[in-house]
C-alpha cells in the first residue's frame, strides 16, 4: 500500500454499502467543514463522498464506513476504564461509534473521571484547571483514532488511574519512524489512514500533519507536568501521561540507576540495562538520549564496539 501511495481506508468495503451510511452524518460533516473553509461546500452528500473518493462507482470505502456508519461497529472499538488499582475497575465504557462521534464520547468519559479546580487569576477571574491539560488529552485521543491500525483485530484501550492515564492503540510506528525521532520531531509525517486523516483535517479536528506530538509535549510542559511516556509495546503504541511530578522523581531515579550501571560497565548494552532495570529497550533508549542531550553521558566509538563515558 505504501508503494502505491495509498492506505487501507481507500480500499472498497466488500461487506457494506450505501445503505450502511448515514447521509445525515455526511451533511453534518459538510456543515462543520464549511465553518472553517474559505469557500463553502455546496454539493449534496453523495457528490461530496465521490469528491473525497469515499464512494467509488457503487462501492463505499473502508474509511467511508468508519466515518459515517449508521450502526455501531466492532472494528472501531475503544475500551475505556477507570481503575483504582491494576485489576479493580470502578467504571467502564465500550465505544463502537463512527470515528467522529468517538472523539466526543471518549473525551466525555475521561472528563467524567478527572478532577478540576479553580485558580484565581490576576484579573479577579477564575481559571478552570483540570488534572491534565484537556487540549493534550484531546490530541492524544484524536491521534489514536486517526492513526490506529484498523486491520488489527485488537481494541484501543484507555486506562484512567489515580496518578496517570494510559492510552494503547493497535499498530506500531510506521517503517522509518522511531520513538526518539517522534519525541524530538526529527521526522517527516507518515499517515497510516490517509482518507480518515484528510476528513478529520477538513473538519478542523486536526490542524496539521505531524505536529500533534509537539503540541502534546508543549501543553504538558506549560501545565507543569512531566513529559508523557511514548513507547512501542507488543503490537501497538502506548502513551502514558502523569498527573503529578512523581514521574519526574521516578525518571530521575531511573537515570541515576542507569548512570551507576554505566560507571560500573562502560560497555553495557541497552538490552542489558533494560533487563537489569526492568524497563523496555525503547524506554532506556529515551533515557540515554536525554542524558546525552543534557551532557551527562557521551557515546565514544561505534554502537557495536564503542563505550559510554559518564561525565
Secondary structure, 3 states (H helix, E strand, C coil): CCCCCCCHHHCECCCCCHHHECHHHHHHHHHHHHCCCCCCCCCCHHHHHHHCCCEECCEEEHHHHHHHECCCCHHHCEEEEEECCCCCEEEEEEECCCHHHHHHHHHHHHHHCCCEEEEECCCCCEEEEECCCHHHHHHHHHHHHHHCCCCCCCCEEEEECCCEEEEEEECCCCCCCCHHHHHHCCCCCCCCCHHHHHHHHHCCCCCCCCCHHHHHHHHHHHCCCCCCEEEEECCEEEEEEECCCHHHHHHHHHHHHHHHHHHHCCCCCHHHHHHHHCCCHHHHHHHHHHHHHCCCEEEECCCCCCEEEEC
